[in-house]
Amino acid sequence: MMKPLRCQLCGETYLGEETTDRCPYCGAAGWQLVSAAEWIDFGHIEMTAGDLENCRTALGLELSNTGFYKACVKKSEHIFNEAIFKRLSKHELEHAEVLTKMMGVELPDTPQESCPDPDADKFAEAHAREQRAIKFYLQAAKEAANPRVAEVFRALAEIETEHLQISNMYR
């Protein structure tokens, strides 16, 4: 019997008979999927100026990566790689939505980004982008004054680490 589960990171609903190891929308660890009845809507969060600045920086990273992966989808050399870039693009956009909800702001447009032609170079750039994001999110989590902000940054670092592993496998 299908049951509704909601992701504590992105808020999206997953319908399934069994839990999954990852949120299919944002890539969060499966333990973030809770019964829809137990889900907590954290919404807009009051935060310090430092937390807000780190969220703005994170939003810029996520939107840039969304645009980059969208460019990769259009220029992929192989349908398999196209599928990977498409999912990564959707994860990054979901992360941007999480950040805007926390900050209480509208989601900006995704910037147009370019990408290299060879897929191997696309994955190499993806690797560098994910490393940059992980480093920033781990530092932002340490600096966070608000516990929810720290939790979100740690979750994003974990998801980006999985993205990093994907970029390593295919480059």
Helices and strands as residue ranges (DSSP letters): E 3-7, E 13-16, G 30-32, E 33-35, H 49-75, H 79-103, H 119-143, H 147-170
